[in-house]
Amino acid sequence: QQSAGHKMMVRGVCLCSIFVAWWCCVGLVYGAHITTGPGNNDISFNCGLAQFPNDVIVNNISIISLVQQVNTLQSYITNTLSAGMVNVRMYGAIGDGITDDTNAFKAAINALLPSTVSLRSASTLYIPPGSYVISSTLNFNSPIPKPINVRGEGFSSNLLWVGDSNLLVFAANVSSRSTVRDLVITATVNKTATSTAIVMHSCSLSLFDGVHIFGTANTFVGSGFSFININRCTVRNFQISTLIGIGINVDVATKIVISAGTIQGQMLYSASSSIGIKLVASTQTLCSDLDIIRLGSGLVSSSSNFDIMIVDSYFSHSGYNIAVYDNVYLVITGCHIIAAEIAQIYASTPTQHNIN
């Protein structure tokens, strides 16, 4: 039989264990801090006291709350990326860099979108290594709401963008919880500024990871990404080069994360009307670990934006490295902003800002 003292000791140990577990959970949530160390393109979380410079919080919204969606999306991707996979080669795609594979891709996309598929069932368009000639727009438009994953094998999966129309267009009913990742898009002919590689309408909780949009030695890219009416989406680990249009255009958005990427223009300084990132009517936008170079304007806050945070980024050799045309609350911290032709940071109206 256990003595009363022994029972009291056991109860005390249990209570202490419960308290320690509770405290650790609180610490994991409230004690997270962001690490973006050299050579690490991802944003991660560590338990401990908040160590981000100046604990950047805008109107009670911290950077942590914006970046947490990256981890949430990554978990979702891991669980759904192989669901309902369709290989474009099974529908006739050759990938030899010569044969026009547009019709094969369209057939594979149609196979992803049957009307009998469950509302929540995700499907993956798999693009194995190869160079695939695409001569017209690929539309993802399902008769029912359905998330779509487009997955390649990194730099070995290359879409040769030979037309001057938009390349990948996701309609509103397939955009939410969709992903595009591990893919190269190469503009093999010169584009007009409005010709866009990826267009998403009315999407939420979507991830764009490892998408690289290039021109060649003799061609340039029109625009990279266009997002219209989006919520809690993330673009990361990307490159856009030889740009003459808009690298990432965000029009009406909430809680957007753009991180670990490079946007480079086709021409130097203000000779170009190109824009790296353009924000319109966007709330709580985080731009982190970016290199934005040689554009008409690096980042533009155009109108009706609220809470923009620019962190640990490099802006160089643009007409305006950062241009603000609305009364937005702007935080800039840990950035290197140099060699603008006209202005490093330009604000046309009085702007609440915190620059560190």
Salt bridges, closest charged atoms under 4 A:
GLU153 OE2 - ARG151 NH2 3.74
ASP182 OD2 - ARG181 NE 3.23
ASP209 OD2 - ARG181 NH2 3.59
ASP209 OD2 - ARG236 NH2 3.14
